Amino acid sequence: MEVGTVLDEKVFFLDRALLKAYADASGDQNPIHQNEEFAVSVGLPNVIAHGMLTMALVGKYISDFAGGSAHVLEFSSRFIKPVIVPVGEKVDLTVSATVAEIADGKVSLSLSATSAGIKVLGMAKAVVRQ
Amino acid sequence: MLNPDSVGSTFAGTESITVSQSDIDAFCAVVGETDTSIAPPTFTIRITLSQFEEILTRPAVGLDWSRLVHGDQKFDIFIPVKAGDQLTCAATIESYRVAAGNEIVSVRSDLHKGTELAVSAWSTLVVRA
């Protein structure tokens, strides 16, 4: 592994059941993540995934690379587009990463996350213990 | 509108929170994590966001939580979180501005385990115009 190494892509799938499970696990019961009628009423195209669910799934990708959650030191991201989750569908979250820096026993990753080909996280970065 | 006088203020959480194994298990199940001995990296958001909501919607601060969207998020993890950890929280309103009618507030949460800082989390929250 060296700076510039591209890590294997992983695809997660999101559906309404996963959004409900995340709402219960996180305590974030905002109806825009569960109720289509409500989501549309506030100007959204459909139910959208919690940004933090997207980040949690990318967090799993990082933990897998790091050899466990205990080795993840930093993780940051901007939420630039919602992941839209229509009823009855499984939508993709496609995650990949590039090694940005290796120093002092730490590896920095520059992460990419897209859904339906659209970039959903911006400036996503993580630092893990090597 | 957020009360500008609250910017720079730090608010202590009301009580310490004990992390339960069942909470970690539920979070791990969502992301497909099989090692439930350590909380996943973003697990503490469940503590942080509810604390931000409690603090930012106090009458003295005055943020409208119903029109909130999450702009960005950062975690610095100093001590991995495990079941049984007792965490105390403090939240600081670091900055606030209004752009094109949207309120943009940056808040930091510090979770301490005893006297040690376990996790710092920064959130940018946007109240849409």
Boltz contact constraints between the chains, C-beta under 6 A:
constraints:
  - contact:
      token1: [A, 21]
      token2: [B, 30]
      max_distance: 6.0
  - contact:
      token1: [A, 22]
      token2: [B, 30]
      max_distance: 6.0
  - contact:
      token1: [A, 25]
      token2: [B, 26]
      max_distance: 6.0
  - contact:
      token1: [A, 25]
      token2: [B, 27]
      max_distance: 6.0
  - contact:
      token1: [A, 25]
      token2: [B, 30]
      max_distance: 6.0
  - contact:
      token1: [A, 26]
      token2: [B, 46]
      max_distance: 6.0
  - contact:
      token1: [A, 27]
      token2: [B, 46]
      max_distance: 6.0
  - contact:
      token1: [A, 27]
      token2: [B, 50]
      max_distance: 6.0
  - contact:
      token1: [A, 51]
      token2: [B, 70]
      max_distance: 6.0
  - contact:
      token1: [A, 52]
      token2: [B, 45]
      max_distance: 6.0
  - contact:
      token1: [A, 55]
      token2: [B, 42]
      max_distance: 6.0
  - contact:
      token1: [A, 56]
      token2: [B, 31]
      max_distance: 6.0
  - contact:
      token1: [A, 56]
      token2: [B, 42]
      max_distance: 6.0
  - contact:
      token1: [A, 57]
      token2: [B, 31]
      max_distance: 6.0
  - contact:
      token1: [A, 59]
      token2: [B, 40]
      max_distance: 6.0
  - contact:
      token1: [A, 59]
      token2: [B, 41]
      max_distance: 6.0
  - contact:
      token1: [A, 59]
      token2: [B, 42]
      max_distance: 6.0
  - contact:
      token1: [A, 60]
      token2: [B, 31]
      max_distance: 6.0
  - contact:
      token1: [A, 60]
      token2: [B, 33]
      max_distance: 6.0
  - contact:
      token1: [A, 68]
      token2: [B, 35]
      max_distance: 6.0
  - contact:
      token1: [A, 69]
      token2: [B, 38]
      max_distance: 6.0
  - contact:
      token1: [A, 69]
      token2: [B, 40]
      max_distance: 6.0
  - contact:
      token1: [A, 69]
      token2: [B, 41]
      max_distance: 6.0
  - contact:
      token1: [A, 70]
      token2: [B, 38]
      max_distance: 6.0
  - contact:
      token1: [A, 70]
      token2: [B, 80]
      max_distance: 6.0
  - contact:
      token1: [A, 72]
      token2: [B, 41]
      max_distance: 6.0
  - contact:
      token1: [A, 73]
      token2: [B, 77]
      max_distance: 6.0
  - contact:
      token1: [A, 74]
      token2: [B, 76]
      max_distance: 6.0
  - contact:
      token1: [A, 75]
      token2: [B, 41]
      max_distance: 6.0
  - contact:
      token1: [A, 75]
      token2: [B, 75]
      max_distance: 6.0
  - contact:
      token1: [A, 76]
      token2: [B, 74]
      max_distance: 6.0
  - contact:
      token1: [A, 78]
      token2: [B, 72]
      max_distance: 6.0
  - contact:
      token1: [A, 79]
      token2: [B, 70]
      max_distance: 6.0
